[in-house]
Amino acid sequence: MKNRKAFLLLNGDEPSLLPNLGGYQFVCAADGAYNVLKSKDIVPDLVVGDFDSIGAVPPAIECVHKPDQNLTDFDKALTLLKERGFLNIDVYGASGKEHDHFLGNISTAIQWKDLLNITFFDDFGSYFFSKKILELTAVKDKTISLIPFPIVHKIFTKGLAYPLQEETLTFGKRIGTRNKAIEDKVHISYESGDLLIYVGRLKNHCFE
């Protein structure tokens, strides 16, 4: 049950490639993202949102209309996925287009980080809010960035070109962007705070 994984497509920039959806137990589109799946002849299990940017949806596809403007379509989708038992969610289409939407998606992910394992993917890499102890694998030569929201205390890393030894990162002062993995495994731990980890995709590699 805990290993069940859902695919969620948001209405940001359309990814140039989508993963193999056969690896997911559930496929969900938020509002206008359904139009992208439709253009690729992909039938989602669920479409959710306020439906302000979506065309007609066949009656065979489950639609949940949630017009509440106090919540984003991303938040509405996460609520439904959690209710259905999906704790591991891969999110595509979260970045691009209007930047306020992207920042809003990051804000939503912070709110859900203790309840769900959310990983964002785009054409350049993946990013997620880290647990306090983390091991990344198969990352040698990839760009690794550590971004605090807003402060992360006593960060320790192993396997990066520029290691951190129980140091503090603060948004607006010092953050850990554009580091590089020099080993296949990278270990990251920290004492407190919210830490966003970005893992760059090696050139010409498909989505991992």
N, C-alpha and C positions, 0 to 999 in steps of 0.2 A: 504494500500500500504506500509506504513512504517513498518508494522509488518511482512511482508513477509520475510521468513528466508531461507537461502541456506545452504546446506551441502557441504563442500569442503574437499576432501581427497588429501593430499600431499604424496609425495613418500619417506617419512621417515619410521620409524618403524611402522609396521602394528599393529593397535590396536587389543588387544585380544578380545574386544567386540566393536561392532558398535551400535550407538543409533538406535531407531526406525525411519527409514527414512520416514515413513508415516507422520511424524510431520514437514517435510520440503516441501516447494513448488518447490524446485529445487535441483538437485543432480549433482555435478560437480567433475570431477577427473582431477588432473594435471599430465599429461604425464604418467609415469610408474605406478602411483597409480591406473590407469584403470585396470591393471593386477590383483590387489587385489580384486576390485569389480567383475571382470569377474570370479575369482575363487569362489566367493560366489553367483554367478548367479544374481548379481545386475546390472541392466541396468541404467547407468547414463543418464542425459539429455544432458550433454556436456563433451567433453574431450578437454583439451587445453594444449599447450606446444610446445617445440621444437621437440618432438617425438624422442628423442635420446635413450629412454629406454622403448619403448612400442612395443607390438606386433600388429597384425592386429586388426582393429576395424571394426565391422559390419557397412555397409553403412547406416543402419537405425539410427545410433547414430551420432549426430552432432559432428564434429571435427573441431577445429580451430587451424591451424598450425601457430605458431608464432616463427620463428627461431631466432629472435633478441636476441643475447647473452648479450646485455647490460641490459636485464631485466630477473629476475628469473621467473620460471613457476608460482610461487605463485603470483607475481605481475601481470603477464599476466592474471591469473584467476580472481584476484580481479578487474582488469579493466573491464573485460567482465561482471562480475556479477553486478558491479555498473551500467554499461551501460544498463543492463536489469532491473534495479530498485530494486536490492537486497541490502539493507543496513545493514542487520543483517546476519552475516556469522559465522557458527560454523566450525572450522578447526580441522581436525584430521590428524595424520601422519606428524606433523610439527617437531617433535623431534626425537632423535635417529639417528642411522647410523653415518654419518660424521658430526662432531660438527659444522663445518663451515656452513653447510646448515642450522642447527638450528639457529645459530647466525644471518645468513642472513635473516631467516624468522622473527626473532624479529625485525631486522632493517626495513624490509618491513612493518611490522605492525605499527611501530612508524610513518612511512611516511603516513599511511592511517588512523591513529587513529581519526582524526577530520572529516573524511568523512564516515567511516564505523564503525559499532560495530562488532569487530572481537574478538571471544573467542576461544582460543586453548583448546583442550582436549587431554589427553593421559591416560595411564593406572593408573596414580598416582594422577591426579587432573586436574584442569583447570587454565588458566591464561589469563590475558587480560590487556590492558592499561586502566586505570581508568579515568572516568570523575572526575572533581574537587570535586564533592559531590556524595557520593556513599553509598548505603545501601545494605549489603549482608544479605540474609535471609536463614534460615534453615542451619546454619553453626556451631552450638554449638559443641565443642570438635574437630573441624577440625583445621588443621594447616593453618595459614594465614601468608603469607610472603609479605612484601612490599619492592620492589626493585626499586631504583631511576635510571633514565637514563638521565644525570648522577647525577643531583642534583634536589631534590624536597624540596621546602620551606614550612615551617609552616604547618606540618602535624598534624592533630588532629584525634584521634581514640577513639571510645567508644565500649566496649564489648570485648576487647582483654585482655589477662592475663597481658600483659605488654603494657599499654597505652602510646600513644604519645600525648604530650600537646604542640602543635604549635612548633614542633621540625623540624630540617632539617636533611635529609638523603643524603649522598653523596657516590656514587659508588667509591670504593677504600679506603673509610674511615669508614663510618658507614652505614650499611643497616639494614633493619628490617626483617631478615629471621627467620623462625621457631617460630613465635608467635602462640598463640592458642586462639580460640574463646571460651569465657566463657559464652556467651549469645547466644540465637538463632538468634539475629540480631546484626550485627556489622556495625557501622557508621564510615566512613572514609572521611575526607575532607583535602584539601591542597590548598595552595595559587598559586604556580606555579611549572612548571617542568613536566616531563613525568614519571608517576608512574606505574610500572608493579605490578599487584596483582596476587598472586598465592593462590589458594584455594585447599588444599589437600582433597583427597577422603577418607572417612572413610573406614576402612578395610572391605572387603566383600560386599561393596556397588557397585551397577552397576552405569553406567554413569547417572548423573543427568541431 
